[in-house]
Amino acid sequence: MEDIYQYTWIIPFIPLTVPLLIGAGLLLFPTTTKNLRRMWAFPSILLLSIVMIFSIKLSIQQVNSNLIYQSVWSWTINNDFSLEFGYLVDSLTSIMSMLITTVGILVLIYSDNYMSHDQGYLRFFAYLSFFNTSMFGLVTSSNLIQIYIFWELVGMCSYLLIGFWFTRPLAANACQKAFVTNRVGDFGLLLGILGLYWLTGSFEFRDLFEIFNTLIYNNEVHFLVGTVCTFLLFAGAVAKSAQFPLHVWLPDAMEGPTPISALIHAATMVAAGIFLVARLFPLLIVTPAILNLIALIGIITVFLGATLALAQKDIKRGLAYSTMSQLGYMMLALGMGSYRAALFHLITHAYSKALLFLASGSIIHSMEAIVGYSPDKSQNMVFMGGLKKHVPITKIAFLLGTLSLSGIPPLACFWSKDEILNDTWLYSPTFATIAWATAGLTAFYMFRIYLLTFEGHLNVHFQNYNGKKSSSFYSISLWGQKRLKPINKNFCLLILLPIKNNESFSKNSCGDIKKTRQSFLIINNSNNQKITPYPNESGNTMLFPLLVLIFFTLLIGVIGIPFNQKGIDLDILSKWLTLSVNLLHPKLKNQNSFDWSEFVTNATLSVSIAYSGIAIASFLYKPLYSFLQNFALINFFAKRDPKRVFSDKIKNVIYDWAHHRGYMDAFYTRYVIQSVRGLSEFVNFFDRRVIDGIANGLGVTSFFVGEGLKYVGGGRISSYLFLYLLYASIFLLIYYFTNMNFTDQ
């Protein structure tokens, strides 16, 4: 057992081998390395599997013994300053290691197929392995300096992967937005680290917690100073975990490849903020004002993310706002002191949301085979519908992920979210009302996504000139490489899409379509448009991770079932967190006993709310597609937007709110960006016109004075004496009259 802990330091360096070898291969043998690029997936998966086995052993040791192991060594010693590096192994480390490895391996397997036709295949796997290294370094860090170093490396990897397709302006802008937004939080984190060192003289967690708590309890430091320092630390978590008001980068981060959305922006990196708050929980618990602020930020994020997801058309953006809302639940739980519930939801949500993102990638993959590589179409749910007939395995995976996130038993998220919802009543009835209402919204928008994607009929219809299905089929690469087989020249694509009132289409090569206002966008195949008759299920290497994540989504909730009676103990999570559960908020310390009647009552209420959201979504969206199946009603829907399922007023409010992202981007643009830009322009003007103007003015004045004096001097001594006497007389007169005035007084 001791040997396992002693060699934990090697974990972050194992995945680092892959980017180093890829870099060396590209430098020394570029042609061979590129030709054999698919082979690099194997060492990436193999090395991360080794780390996973190591993490499983650590987790088993933590469940059985719940030890805390720390090893440090001095790096810099100078007088009274000592900087140490090391690693810390506890329950939080083992939990995060398990999440990173299990989800990471599945994402690597999935990515081998998903990115197989991308020219940046090698670069993708190098970035991904370096991200795993950075994340392992973060979760095993034993002090705040190490945390900050790996925190920045994780942010750098996120920046590189969001902007992976940097030639696309949207992707380039998205990674810049993520970078700038996170710099705001990271600057606060750095100030907080320096402030705590100024107060305690240590970066090590063990010493830091003990000294800070002693200072607060003995009133040896002003309470406001300690509160400000802990708030600055929390600012870093706000940005990294996309909490209000620094959440604006997460939806744009969906411009990166879908496997990245599953790993980084659903399961691991965005969870780093939750990890940081959990790691610093002994520090935060002695500053109740910060805990209350964390709970407030969490509940705002919960509700804001859910409302912004209500009317999204892009499937990945809808899931991104869902991630934001669920991270809000975790932050709310930490603010309430429900440490166990927060980490439980972190685990269950990671697997369920990874399943949803990878399933959405499978959907996008199949849609790209129809409409080509166009995110505006392949990720737009308006173009989907009826996919359950063509991608049945993906449909089952997405449905189970949707049910889990909606809180339907016995799936994973039901157990963790229900625990958080129950704890909110003990903390604040107002927060509880919002949290429970948002649970209904979660079920609504998740089933909205499911229904728009899989139910009804496919909103992309194919027909040739004589109205029969084309038998032509061709193979298409995922990211635009052409591998075309012959296809019917008369083949065309009819996409059901609402158009503006002043738009119309006339006769074209797809048939005699009369000029009329209708809900069809006709895409001709005159330029070898890459289309196939129907979407297809993804390959086995993309489906295998979905099946494994289905298993986790079904069963991972078992580890946190709070049942411990008659010698039967199912609460593995509490054993895992034996030392941590004692950090619970005073109101929640005694919530360890299991009461069946209370559990059934609370579960009935939460499940009823979830089913209400599902029922409303089914009523509003499923009949819509049955109407659209009847083409006689197409003209009716051409005059009415198919999204208009509520009254016009309610629909416009909800749609505008979601479309404008809660007006947060507009707020930042108007009041922050323009203010900073205006201040910069003023400073620039002041520097050029005032500062430079004074310096330049003195120079010009000296020049003209010199030029004037040059012509005064004529070389005559009599003229010089006359001027000298004139100036002396003037000064004497001034002196005389000045002294005379003083004498009179």
Helices and strands as residue ranges (DSSP letters): H 2-6, G 8-13, H 17-28, H 30-35, G 37-40, H 41-65, E 69-78, E 81-89, H 91-114, H 121-139, H 144-162, H 169-200, H 205-217, H 223-240, H 249-252, G 253-255, H 258-262, I 263-267, H 271-279, H 281-284, H 288-308, H 315-336, H 339-371, H 375-378, G 381-383, G 387-389, H 392-406, H 412-427, H 429-454, E 460-463, E 492-496, E 520-524, H 540-555, G 556-560, E 564-565, E 568-569, H 572-576, G 581-583, G 586-588, H 596-629, G 631-633, H 634-639, H 648-659, G 661-663, H 664-667, I 668-673, H 674-685, I 686-691, H 692-712, H 717-744
